Amino acid sequence: MIQLEGFITAISPLHIGSGRSKGTFIQTLDYIPGRTIRGMLGYYLYKNDRQLFDNIGIDEEKDISRMGIFFKNAYPVEENGTTVASPLILRWCKRCDALFARERDERECKNVENNIPCLHEGKKYSGLMSLESIRDRKLKRQRAYSKQIETKCPITRTGHASMGSAEEGYELSPYHIESISAGARFRFRILVKDDFADKIIESLKNAGTFYGLGGFRSRGYGSVRFDLVEKSDLKAKIAKRTEELSAMESKLLVVNSQMILKEGDESVIGFDDTFKEYAGKTLRSIGVEGTIDIDLTDAKISSSVARGWSLKNQNSLSELIPCIGSGSCVRVSGDAEALTALEAYGIGEMINCGYGDIYVIGDLV
């Protein structure tokens, strides 16, 4: 496997649909889901390179061993940093954003500035942050890029938009599109089989230019540029990261994107045996031995709703799925290589289109 990393830059305003709207107001997400990148590239390959579309397994939705490409969520970034979901277990000072060392014992911020202790209370933060926040022990929020709202007035051969109601005989109403302003940058990560890497790089650039990303592309939205920063062998990356994790005495696993776990037709919200079974399934599928153990002490779990999109169903919304929310976290132990492989691939359902992404840090609490 080859890991591709780089940046997506919005050339025109970008609308990433959330799967829901409020009346005539159509919201956008603050980030680009892996499923959106998959949809763009899948459509491009289906129209222009059917052989690559079939060979790479981009439309595979269940069998990990048949997936030749994995898309991860592209989060907004400043400069060249990495953005992650903030662990829900951590607390940060309300005043100076310093990290509180312990969940229970520390009630006041011990940070000292200009020989004056801060002494403010802490609070938890659920949202995106720079990965440097962990290293520097100081919260660096990843703020969303500026947005804009445009009002569109549909015109047909038989009528046009009006502020009147349907009861008054006016069937067309103005609608309002929220979008991320041009110039926004997002960091992407894609795993792809070695034989297809070069073709995928070329296809990403072409698809971003000629097809676009997100919604309302026929109205001028969604033109993007893919800039590749690093093309690396995944085995070498895993070996290096394994050394780093082996040096950590304790570890905290953090859910970096919505994680879908199922037992039959029912969704599972929690780090239980189902979670370990899915982790084992990923490891077996990629040929990695080893197991992980979980310690539910101080585990923090939030729930969310994932929106499943199927390439086999004309890239349309297929289901709404209860899932584990980003920022949920649990202490883990076990084989370092197994944890590193799970960082690379993910855990749960639909890990090939952005769901189930995780990262591991030294346990700061």
Long-range contacts (C-beta under 8 A, 24 or more apart in sequence): 1-191, 1-192, 1-193, 1-194, 1-233, 1-234, 1-235, 2-191, 2-192, 2-193, 2-194, 2-197, 2-231, 2-232, 2-233, 2-234, 3-189, 3-190, 3-191, 3-230, 3-231, 3-232, 3-233, 3-234, 3-237, 3-344, 4-188, 4-189, 4-190, 4-191, 4-192, 4-197, 4-200, 4-201, 4-228, 4-230, 4-231, 5-187, 5-188, 5-189, 5-190, 5-228, 5-229, 5-230, 5-231, 5-232, 6-187, 6-188, 6-226, 6-227, 6-228, 6-229, 6-230, 7-77, 7-80, 7-185, 7-186, 7-187, 7-188, 7-226, 7-227, 7-229, 8-32, 8-74, 8-185, 8-186, 8-187, 8-188, 8-208, 8-213, 8-224, 8-225, 8-226, 8-227, 9-183, 9-184, 9-185, 9-224, 9-225, 9-227, 10-180, 10-181, 10-182, 10-183, 10-184, 10-185, 10-223, 10-224, 11-182, 11-223, 11-224, 11-225, 12-182, 12-220, 12-221, 12-222, 12-223, 13-148, 13-150, 13-179, 13-180, 13-181, 13-182, 13-220, 13-221, 14-179, 14-180, 14-182, 14-184, 14-213, 14-214, 14-221, 14-222, 14-224, 15-177, 15-178, 15-179, 15-180, 15-214, 15-215, 15-216, 15-221, 15-222, 16-180, 16-213, 16-214, 16-215, 17-214, 17-215, 18-307, 19-307, 19-317, 24-173, 24-174, 24-175, 24-176, 25-149, 25-175, 25-176, 25-178, 26-175, 26-176, 26-177, 26-178, 26-215, 27-178, 28-147, 28-178, 28-179, 28-180, 28-214, 30-76, 30-128, 30-144, 30-145, 30-180, 31-73, 31-74, 31-75, 31-76, 31-128, 31-186, 32-73, 32-74, 32-186, 32-188, 32-213, 32-214, 33-73, 33-353, 33-354, 34-70, 34-71, 34-72, 34-73, 34-74, 34-257, 34-352, 34-353, 34-354, 34-355, 35-71, 35-309, 35-350, 35-353, 35-354, 35-355, 36-213, 36-214, 37-71, 37-74, 37-188, 37-190, 37-213, 37-354, 38-69, 38-71, 38-311, 38-352, 38-353, 38-354, 39-309, 39-311, 39-315, 40-207, 40-208, 40-211, 40-212, 40-213, 41-71, 41-200, 41-203, 41-204, 41-207, 42-311, 42-315, 43-207, 43-211, 43-315, 44-203, 44-206, 44-207, 44-210, 44-211, 45-203, 48-203, 48-206, 49-199, 49-203, 52-196, 52-199, 52-203, 55-196, 56-192, 56-193, 56-196, 56-200, 58-311, 59-311, 59-312, 60-352, 61-310, 61-311, 61-312, 61-350, 61-352, 63-285, 64-281, 64-282, 64-285, 64-286, 64-345, 64-351, 64-352, 65-285, 67-352, 68-192, 68-193, 68-196, 69-190, 69-191, 69-192, 69-193, 69-196, 69-200, 69-352, 70-190, 70-191, 70-192, 70-345, 70-346, 70-351, 70-352, 71-190, 71-352, 71-353, 71-354, 72-188, 72-189, 72-190, 72-257, 72-346, 72-354, 72-357, 73-256, 73-257, 73-354, 73-357, 74-186, 74-187, 74-188, 74-189, 75-128, 75-142, 75-186, 75-187, 76-128, 76-142, 76-144, 76-145, 76-184, 76-185, 76-186, 77-142, 77-185, 77-186, 77-187, 78-130, 78-142, 78-185, 80-229, 81-130, 81-131, 81-132, 81-187, 82-130, 82-131, 82-187, 83-128, 83-129, 83-130, 83-131, 83-142, 83-187, 84-128, 84-129, 84-130, 84-131, 84-254, 84-256, 84-359, 85-127, 85-128, 85-129, 85-254, 85-255, 85-256, 85-257, 85-326, 85-327, 86-125, 86-126, 86-127, 86-128, 86-129, 86-133, 86-139, 86-327, 87-252, 87-254, 87-300, 87-327, 87-329, 87-361, 88-124, 88-126, 88-300, 88-301, 88-302, 88-327, 88-328, 88-329, 89-124, 89-252, 89-298, 89-299, 89-300, 89-329, 89-365, 90-124, 90-125, 90-364, 90-365, 91-122, 91-123, 91-124, 92-122, 92-123, 92-124, 92-125, 92-139, 93-118, 93-120, 93-121, 93-122, 94-120, 94-121, 94-122, 94-123, 95-120, 96-120, 96-138, 97-138, 97-139, 97-140, 98-137, 98-138, 98-139, 99-133, 99-137, 99-138, 99-139, 99-364, 101-364, 101-365, 102-365, 103-298, 103-365, 126-302, 126-326, 126-327, 127-327, 131-359, 134-361, 134-364, 137-364, 144-180, 145-180, 145-181, 145-183, 145-184, 146-180, 146-181, 147-178, 147-179, 147-180, 147-181, 148-178, 148-179, 148-181, 149-176, 149-177, 149-178, 149-179, 150-176, 150-177, 150-179, 151-175, 151-176, 151-177, 152-176, 152-177, 152-219, 177-216, 177-219, 177-221, 179-216, 179-221, 188-226, 191-234, 191-344, 191-345, 197-231, 201-228, 201-231, 234-344, 237-344, 238-337, 238-340, 238-341, 238-344, 241-340, 241-343, 242-336, 242-337, 242-340, 243-336, 245-336, 245-339, 245-340, 245-360, 246-336, 248-360, 248-362, 248-363, 249-362, 249-363, 250-331, 250-333, 250-362, 250-363, 251-331, 251-332, 251-333, 251-339, 251-360, 251-361, 251-362, 251-363, 252-329, 252-330, 252-331, 252-332, 252-360, 252-361, 252-362, 252-363, 252-364, 252-365, 253-294, 253-329, 253-330, 253-331, 253-332, 253-339, 253-358, 253-359, 253-360, 254-327, 254-328, 254-329, 254-358, 254-359, 254-360, 254-361, 255-324, 255-325, 255-326, 255-327, 255-328, 255-329, 255-357, 255-358, 256-326, 256-357, 256-358, 256-359, 257-326, 257-346, 257-354, 257-355, 257-356, 257-357, 258-304, 258-306, 258-323, 258-324, 258-325, 258-326, 258-355, 258-356, 259-323, 259-324, 259-328, 259-346, 259-347, 259-348, 259-355, 259-356, 259-358, 260-306, 260-321, 260-323, 260-324, 260-348, 260-349, 260-350, 260-355, 260-356, 261-323, 261-324, 261-347, 261-348, 261-349, 262-349, 267-321, 267-322, 267-323, 269-301, 269-303, 269-322, 269-323, 269-324, 270-301, 270-324, 271-296, 271-299, 271-301, 271-328, 271-330, 275-347, 278-347, 278-348, 278-349, 278-356, 279-338, 279-342, 279-347, 282-341, 282-342, 282-345, 282-346, 282-347, 282-351, 283-338, 283-341, 283-342, 286-341, 286-345, 288-337, 288-338, 288-341, 289-335, 289-338, 290-334, 290-335, 290-337, 290-338, 291-334, 291-335, 291-338, 292-332, 292-333, 292-334, 292-335, 292-338, 292-339, 292-342, 293-332, 293-333, 293-334, 294-330, 294-331, 294-332, 295-330, 295-331, 295-332, 295-333, 296-330, 296-331, 297-331, 298-331, 298-365, 299-328, 299-329, 299-330, 299-331, 300-327, 300-328, 300-329, 300-330, 301-325, 301-328, 301-330, 302-326, 302-327, 302-328, 306-350, 306-355, 308-350, 309-353, 321-349, 323-348, 323-355, 331-363, 332-360
